[in-house]
């Protein structure tokens, strides 16, 4: 007797035409798709792919839903479309961290999201940018009260002062401002707990169901193209400049590539990886913020690959020999199932470990962004943000606020005579003395070089002077022991300034503290001075 096993075998008898709609103009942001085309990955999969650039007037999700294209590069706003009942399917998330930020001028008084809420905001008003609005709602600001205007897609209004903040990409506009020599700051949703996937490869649910093999082939070829692009940045930049973006400089494309690599995280996460739990968290955030009426399962939103190959067993049970064959087959598949189950468990554990590693790395990056690596104190960025917040609190509740600006006397001589390693050791010990001399509610930070900063909330001028003098004496009496065994005695100068609500903003307060510090040094150093 015979038993047959029939397999469905894929064929590439003819090429399938596929159109991919990009979110924006040609640039390194879409390098993986260009490389999949240039390296022949699409052609090897039996696909003839056309890549269409985006433009301000093009709604990529609308293009997809109207069947104008088979695939599109979208943002996490695609999830909103799905929750609204539209047949959108997410196949891969290229960027694990979003590059969408608010960009403000460096000479503005905007440092935090709270500062931004009452200002003029220029952005692309579409579902593609929901995270930039979601962060306001998460912080308790009504979205309908924001001063929003449709983006001109250019920096002109920000540069001229017609708008206060611009919806930008970390990989693009900051480079342009750097080339102009224009100082700027970025306010990122990730700093406020809103971290959406970005540049999602999406498809139409009906087309994917009708063409499962082509959909899987396109996905795998695209991911292969992304791996090539990120492993061969110089080659990819040269090709993109020649074939797609001749108006962009190679330096700009390289800058874009390096920034995007930190967002794709190819060394930590498999390119295109999507965590269902993270998508559910994003959906819950949309629901909590009133952006969608109700939630629903995401199984039809998250691409699961083509249907399993159907195996047809034609078993004719006519003899004992066939019975033995069936038993043998059952035993084989039982063992095979056990092996696959173990492999699946191992893979699930690996993905869980990868996700945990990603969370830990994000926490490390946040710590690095806010901490001075040498002394362990907060850095200048955090000092500025916290000082801005304390000024608002002092003004609102009519509380005292004092700031100390400290500088190690003759620090250059320490570096010149004993070396920079000795100078670093002195800075570390000095920072420790600062931490030991303040309250839990105070904040000490390294302002830059040998200059330090201490914020003293709810402290009057008398107490501020006593605190400064106590620290000055502690420094003067401390023995700074170097690695060589040499012992140094150093001093410091301290400038003191009190916040005056009727005339002060942050810049004026810091200027008076700096003038007080200069006065202390001019009067002979190793002393405290107050600037009224």
C-alpha positions in Angstrom: 0.0 0.0 0.0 1.1 3.6 -0.6 0.7 6.8 1.4 1.3 10.1 -0.3 2.3 13.5 1.2 1.4 16.5 -1.1 3.2 19.8 -0.7 2.3 23.2 -2.2 5.5 24.5 -3.8 5.9 28.2 -4.5 6.9 29.3 -8.0 8.2 32.5 -9.5 7.0 31.9 -13.1 6.4 35.6 -13.6 7.2 38.8 -11.8 4.6 40.4 -9.6 4.3 44.2 -9.8 4.4 45.9 -6.4 4.3 49.6 -5.6 5.7 50.9 -2.3 4.6 54.4 -1.1 7.2 56.2 1.0 6.4 58.7 3.8 8.6 61.5 2.5 11.1 62.5 -0.2 14.0 60.2 -1.1 16.6 60.1 1.7 18.5 57.5 3.9 15.3 57.1 5.9 14.2 54.5 3.3 17.7 53.0 2.5 16.6 49.4 3.1 14.1 49.5 0.3 16.5 51.1 -2.2 19.2 48.5 -1.3 16.7 45.6 -1.7 16.0 46.9 -5.2 19.7 47.7 -6.1 21.0 44.4 -4.7 18.4 42.3 -6.6 16.6 40.9 -3.5 13.2 41.8 -4.9 14.0 40.4 -8.3 15.2 37.1 -6.8 11.9 36.9 -5.0 10.0 37.3 -8.3 8.9 40.8 -7.6 9.0 44.0 -9.7 9.0 46.8 -7.2 8.3 50.5 -7.8 9.2 53.0 -5.1 7.2 56.2 -4.9 8.5 59.2 -2.9 6.1 61.0 -0.5 5.2 64.6 -0.5 3.3 67.0 1.8 0.1 66.5 -0.2 0.3 62.7 -0.2 -1.5 60.8 2.6 0.2 57.4 2.5 -2.5 55.6 4.4 -5.1 56.9 2.0 -3.0 55.7 -0.9 -3.0 52.3 0.6 -6.6 52.1 1.5 -7.7 53.3 -1.9 -5.6 50.4 -3.5 -3.3 52.9 -5.3 -0.3 51.0 -3.8 0.2 47.6 -2.3 2.5 48.7 0.6 3.3 52.0 2.4 5.7 53.3 5.0 3.6 54.8 7.8 3.9 55.8 11.4 2.2 54.4 14.5 -0.8 56.4 13.4 -1.6 53.3 11.3 -2.8 51.7 14.5 -5.4 54.4 14.9 -6.7 53.7 11.4 -7.0 50.0 12.3 -8.8 50.7 15.5 -11.2 52.9 13.4 -12.1 49.8 11.4 -9.8 50.3 8.4 -8.1 47.2 6.8 -4.5 48.1 7.7 -1.9 45.5 8.6 1.5 46.2 10.1 4.3 43.9 8.7 7.4 45.3 10.3 8.6 48.2 12.5 11.9 49.5 11.2 12.5 52.1 13.9 12.3 50.8 17.5 12.5 54.5 18.7 10.8 57.4 17.1 12.8 60.3 15.5 9.8 62.7 15.7 10.6 65.6 18.0 9.7 69.2 18.7 12.4 71.6 17.6 12.9 75.0 19.2 15.4 77.8 18.8 18.3 77.8 21.3 17.8 81.4 22.2 14.1 80.8 23.2 12.9 80.3 26.8 11.4 76.9 25.9 13.0 74.1 27.8 10.2 71.6 28.7 6.9 70.3 27.3 5.2 72.5 29.9 6.8 75.6 28.3 5.8 74.4 24.8 2.1 73.9 25.6 1.2 77.6 25.3 3.3 78.3 22.3 2.8 78.3 18.5 3.3 74.8 17.2 3.9 74.0 13.5 3.3 70.3 12.5 1.9 68.0 9.9 -1.7 67.6 11.0 -2.4 64.0 10.3 -2.6 60.6 12.0 1.1 60.1 11.1 2.1 62.5 14.0 -0.3 61.5 16.8 2.6 60.8 19.2 3.6 64.5 19.2 0.1 65.3 20.4 -0.3 62.3 22.6 2.6 63.4 24.8 0.6 66.7 25.6 -2.5 64.8 26.6 -0.4 62.4 28.7 0.9 65.4 30.6 -2.6 66.8 31.2 -2.8 69.4 28.4 -6.0 69.6 26.3 -5.0 69.0 22.7 -7.9 71.1 21.3 -6.4 74.2 23.2 -2.9 73.9 21.5 -2.0 76.6 19.0 -1.4 74.3 16.0 -0.7 75.3 12.4 -0.2 73.1 9.4 3.5 72.5 8.6 5.2 74.4 5.8 7.8 71.6 5.7 10.5 74.2 5.9 12.4 75.9 8.8 11.7 79.4 7.6 8.9 80.2 10.2 11.0 78.9 13.1 14.1 80.8 12.0 12.0 84.0 11.5 10.2 83.6 14.8 6.7 83.2 13.2 6.4 79.9 15.0 7.9 78.7 18.3 8.3 75.0 17.7 8.6 72.8 14.6 7.7 69.2 14.1 11.1 67.8 13.1 13.0 64.5 12.5 16.1 64.0 14.6 17.9 62.8 11.5 17.2 65.8 9.3 16.4 69.3 10.6 19.0 69.4 13.4 21.7 68.8 10.8 20.4 71.8 8.7 20.5 74.1 11.8 24.0 72.9 12.6 25.1 73.9 9.1 23.6 77.3 9.6 25.3 77.7 13.0 21.9 78.2 14.6 21.6 76.9 18.2 18.6 74.7 18.9 17.0 72.4 21.4 14.9 69.3 21.0 11.9 68.2 23.1 11.4 64.5 22.7 8.2 62.5 23.5 10.4 59.7 24.7 11.6 61.9 27.7 7.9 61.9 28.8 7.2 58.2 28.5 5.8 58.3 24.9 7.9 56.0 22.7 6.0 54.8 19.6 7.3 52.6 16.8 8.2 54.6 13.6 8.4 53.9 9.9 6.1 50.9 9.9 5.8 48.8 6.7 2.0 48.4 6.3 -0.2 46.6 3.7 -3.9 46.3 2.8 -5.5 43.4 4.6 -7.4 42.2 1.5 -4.3 42.3 -0.8 -2.2 40.4 1.8 -4.9 37.7 2.0 -5.1 37.4 -1.8 -1.3 37.4 -2.3 0.3 35.7 0.8 3.4 34.4 -0.9 4.2 37.7 -2.6 3.6 39.6 0.6 6.0 37.4 2.6 8.6 37.6 -0.2 8.4 41.4 -0.3 8.8 41.6 3.5 11.8 39.3 3.7 13.5 41.0 0.7 12.9 44.4 2.3 14.4 43.3 5.7 17.4 41.8 3.8 17.8 45.2 2.1 17.8 47.0 5.5 20.4 44.7 6.9 22.6 45.4 3.9 22.0 49.2 4.1 23.0 49.4 7.8 26.0 47.1 7.4 27.2 49.1 4.3 26.4 52.8 5.1 29.1 54.3 2.9 28.0 52.2 -0.1 24.3 52.9 0.5 24.9 56.7 0.9 26.8 56.9 -2.4 24.0 54.9 -4.2 21.2 57.0 -2.7 22.9 60.3 -3.6 23.5 59.1 -7.2 20.1 57.5 -7.9 17.6 59.1 -5.5 18.7 62.3 -3.7 21.3 64.2 -5.7 20.3 67.5 -4.0 21.4 66.1 -0.6 25.1 66.2 0.4 26.9 63.1 1.3 27.6 64.6 4.7 23.9 65.1 5.3 23.1 61.5 4.2 25.8 60.1 6.5 24.5 62.2 9.4 21.0 60.8 8.7 22.3 57.2 8.5 24.2 57.4 11.9 21.2 58.9 13.7 18.7 56.4 12.2 21.0 53.5 13.2 20.6 54.5 16.8 16.8 54.4 16.3 16.7 51.0 14.4 19.0 49.4 17.0 20.1 46.5 14.7 22.6 45.3 17.2 20.0 44.8 19.9 16.8 44.0 18.1 16.1 42.0 14.9 15.2 44.5 12.2 11.5 44.8 11.8 10.7 43.3 15.2 7.3 44.2 16.7 6.3 43.4 20.3 2.5 42.8 20.5 2.5 43.9 24.1 4.1 47.3 23.1 1.4 47.7 20.4 -1.3 47.0 22.9 0.3 49.6 25.2 0.2 52.2 22.4 -3.5 51.3 21.7 -4.3 51.7 25.4 -2.7 55.1 25.3 -4.8 56.2 22.3 -7.9 55.0 24.1 -7.0 56.7 27.4 -6.4 59.9 25.6 -9.8 59.8 23.9 -8.3 59.3 20.4 -10.2 56.1 19.8 -13.6 55.1 21.2 -12.9 51.5 21.9 -10.2 48.9 21.8 -10.2 45.6 20.0 -7.9 42.6 19.5 -4.8 43.4 17.4 -4.5 39.9 15.8 -5.7 41.3 12.5 -3.4 44.3 12.7 -0.2 42.4 13.3 1.1 40.4 10.3 1.5 36.7 11.1 3.0 35.4 7.8 1.4 33.2 5.2 -0.8 30.2 6.2 1.0 27.0 7.0 1.6 24.6 4.2 -1.2 22.0 4.1 -0.1 18.4 4.4 -2.5 15.8 3.1 -1.9 12.2 4.4 -3.6 9.5 2.3 -3.5 6.6 4.6 -5.2 3.4 3.6 -5.5 1.1 6.6 -5.7 -2.4 5.0 -3.1 -4.4 6.8 -1.0 -4.7 10.0 2.0 -3.3 8.1 0.1 0.0 7.5 -0.9 0.1 11.1 2.7 -0.1 12.1 3.5 2.6 9.6 0.9 4.9 11.1 2.3 4.2 14.6 5.8 5.0 13.3 4.5 8.2 11.8 2.7 9.2 14.9 5.8 8.6 17.0 8.0 10.6 14.6 5.6 13.6 14.7 5.3 13.4 18.5 9.1 13.7 18.8 9.2 16.4 16.2 6.4 18.4 18.0 8.3 18.1 21.2 11.5 19.4 19.6 9.6 22.3 17.9 7.9 23.2 21.2 11.3 23.3 23.0 12.7 25.5 20.1 9.6 27.8 20.4 10.0 28.1 24.1 13.7 29.0 23.7 12.8 31.6 21.0 10.2 33.2 23.2 12.7 33.4 26.0 15.2 34.9 23.7 12.8 37.6 22.5 11.8 38.4 26.1 15.4 38.8 27.0 16.0 41.0 24.0 13.0 43.2 25.0 14.4 43.5 28.6 17.8 44.4 27.3 16.2 47.1 25.1 14.4 48.5 28.2 17.6 48.5 30.2 19.5 50.1 27.3 16.9 52.9 27.0 17.2 53.5 30.8 21.0 53.6 30.4 20.7 56.1 27.5 18.4 58.3 29.6 20.8 58.2 32.5 23.7 59.1 30.1 21.7 62.0 28.7 21.2 63.5 32.2 24.4 62.7 34.1 27.9 64.1 34.0 30.0 61.0 33.4 33.0 62.1 35.4 31.5 63.4 38.6 28.1 61.6 38.7 26.3 64.9 39.2 23.5 66.0 36.8 24.7 67.8 33.7 24.0 71.3 32.4 20.9 70.3 30.5 19.2 68.9 33.6 20.3 71.9 35.7 18.7 74.3 33.2 15.4 72.3 33.1 15.2 72.0 36.9 16.1 75.7 37.4 13.3 76.6 35.0 10.8 74.5 36.9 11.9 75.9 40.3 11.6 79.5 39.0 8.0 78.8 38.0 7.3 77.2 41.4 8.9 80.0 43.3 6.9 82.6 41.4 3.6 80.8 41.7 3.9 80.0 45.5 6.0 83.1 46.4 8.9 81.0 47.7 12.5 82.0 48.0 15.0 80.5 45.6 18.8 80.8 45.7 21.5 79.6 43.2 25.2 79.1 43.8 27.8 79.3 41.0 31.1 77.6 42.1 34.5 77.6 40.5 37.7 75.8 41.7 40.4 78.3 42.1 43.6 78.0 39.9 42.3 74.7 38.5 44.4 75.1 35.3 47.6 74.9 37.5 46.5 71.5 38.9 46.2 70.2 35.3 49.5 71.8 34.2 51.5 70.6 37.3 50.0 67.2 38.0 48.3 66.2 34.8 44.6 65.9 33.7 44.2 62.6 35.6 44.9 64.4 38.8 42.5 67.2 37.7 39.8 64.6 37.2 40.4 63.2 40.6 40.0 66.7 42.2 36.8 67.3 40.2 35.3 64.0 41.5 36.2 64.7 45.1 34.9 68.3 44.8 31.6 67.0 43.5 31.3 64.6 46.5 31.9 67.5 48.9 29.1 69.4 47.1 26.7 66.5 47.5 27.5 66.1 51.1 26.9 69.7 51.9 23.4 70.1 50.5 19.9 68.9 51.5 17.9 66.2 49.8 15.7 68.9 48.2 18.7 70.8 46.7 20.3 70.0 43.4 24.1 70.0 42.6 25.3 69.7 39.1 28.4 70.2 36.9 27.9 73.3 34.8 31.0 72.7 32.7 34.8 72.3 33.2 35.7 73.2 36.8 32.4 75.2 37.2 29.6 73.8 39.3 26.0 74.9 40.2 23.8 74.4 43.2 20.1 75.1 43.3 18.6 75.9 46.8 14.8 76.0 46.8 13.0 77.7 49.7 16.2 79.2 51.1 16.5 82.9 52.1 19.7 85.0 51.5 21.1 84.4 55.0 20.7 80.6 54.8 22.2 80.6 51.3 25.3 82.5 52.5 25.7 80.1 55.4 25.4 77.1 53.1 28.0 78.6 50.7 30.4 79.4 53.5 30.1 76.0 55.0 30.9 74.4 51.6 33.8 76.8 51.0 35.4 76.0 54.3 34.9 72.2 53.8 36.8 72.5 50.5 39.6 74.6 52.0 40.1 72.1 54.8 39.8 68.9 52.7 42.9 67.0 51.7 42.7 66.0 48.0 44.9 62.9 47.8 46.2 62.1 44.3 47.0 58.7 42.9 50.7 59.5 43.2 50.3 60.1 47.0 50.6 63.8 46.7 48.2 65.8 48.8 46.6 69.0 47.4 44.8 71.8 49.3 42.6 73.8 47.0 40.0 76.6 47.4 36.9 77.6 45.6 35.0 80.8 44.8 31.2 81.0 45.1 28.8 83.4 43.6 25.3 83.7 45.2 22.1 85.1 43.6 18.6 85.2 44.9 15.6 84.9 42.5 13.7 88.2 42.3 10.2 87.5 40.8 9.5 91.0 39.5 12.5 91.2 37.3 14.1 87.8 36.9 13.9 85.0 34.3 16.4 82.1 34.2 19.0 83.9 32.1 19.0 87.0 34.3 19.3 84.9 37.5 22.2 82.9 36.1 23.9 86.1 34.9 23.8 87.6 38.4 25.1 84.4 39.9 28.0 84.4 37.3 28.7 88.1 38.1 28.8 87.3 41.8 31.3 84.5 41.1 33.4 86.9 39.0 33.3 89.4 41.9 34.5 86.7 44.4 37.4 85.8 42.1 38.3 89.5 41.5 38.4 90.1 45.3 41.1 87.4 45.8 39.3 84.0 45.5 38.5 81.6 48.3 35.4 83.6 49.2 31.7 84.0 48.6 30.1 87.0 47.0 26.4 88.0 46.7 24.9 89.8 43.7 21.7 91.6 44.5 
